[in-house]
């Protein structure tokens, strides 16, 4: 018997401790795609870890570029601003839109309707 087996077990148990997201939830999200029939455990772990790293990168970028750095806070508006202003995160603008007050939205909607009526 080789002595490498205990080391591999330690690496696997140690690597599972390095992720914070629940693997079962990630598996459920992955299986919600009709294109996915089965999920390899390694692929599941790597997807979970990559998701964590992406969220961490988004949070750090938002924190460092936003006004929350002075107050040591991170808000939704910081995330939305980062998504809108950074090319790397621009694909998130539909998911993280800037908040707008209802009256401002109604005003812009009226302006759009007036412009369409002019044509």
HUMOHU-V743683 format. One record per run of one state. SS is the DSSP state (alpha for helix, beta for strand, coil for the rest). FROM is the first residue (numbers start at 0). TO is the last residue. Records with the same first field share a line. If there is no record, write none. Layout:
# HUMOHU-V743683
SS=FROM-TO / FROM-TO
This chain:
# HUMOHU-V743683
coil=0-2 / 16-21 / 31-39 / 65-66 / 71-74 / 85-85 / 92-100 / 118-118
alpha=3-15 / 22-30 / 40-64 / 67-70 / 75-84 / 86-91 / 101-117
